């Protein structure tokens, strides 16, 4: 008789707990939050399958907290998850952090807390030398500054980010950076800079690369930047 491995046993137990939490979410959200947290913060289960279940639990928990508009709990979640981040791959950590930040953005009236959250994650990413994650969160923070009309803060951060990323030659991230730069300069009514940043997006997007061009960038380039190139201020 084939014996189950400890990792497989942990994963199956977490899947059972996860299914129970999902059922609770429709009838008793408060208890569902507790059930999801039991999955996510289970001390056992650092194996690959268990981490997958925990990742599903994080996604479900964050979305439920957003639905309940519990922004403080959602903000705290990423800090509470740091022990887990210490044992999972950096790429998976970056994905989880970015997903939680995206979910956070759906909570009405949470802009100030989003800014605080992004600043905390940038500081943590610097301390942990997680450059890939830090760059993406700084891009999000710059976007938040723009939305809050803190144009100088947005411009200062995106300028520093662009300078650093150019050294790394991350072409796809540079496209996003130049797109955001063009929006910031447009808000500041600086048309020459709008054109310069927009041109930069097209140049970076069309540079040769090994990986295929991502479809997600086609809409911003065609519908956001291109119209800016034909506008002028009255």
Secondary structure by P-SEA (a helix, b strand, c coil): cccccaaaaaaaaaaaaaaaaaaaccccaaaaaaaaaaaaaccccccaaaaaaaaaaaaaaaaaaaaacaaaaaaaccccaaaaaacccaaaaaaaaaaaaaaaaacccaaaaaaaaaaaaaaaaaaacaaaaaaaaaaaaaaaaaaacaaaaaaaaaaaaaaaaaaacaaaaaaaaaaaaaaaaaaacaaaaaaaaaaaaaaaaaccccccccccccccccccaaaaaacccc
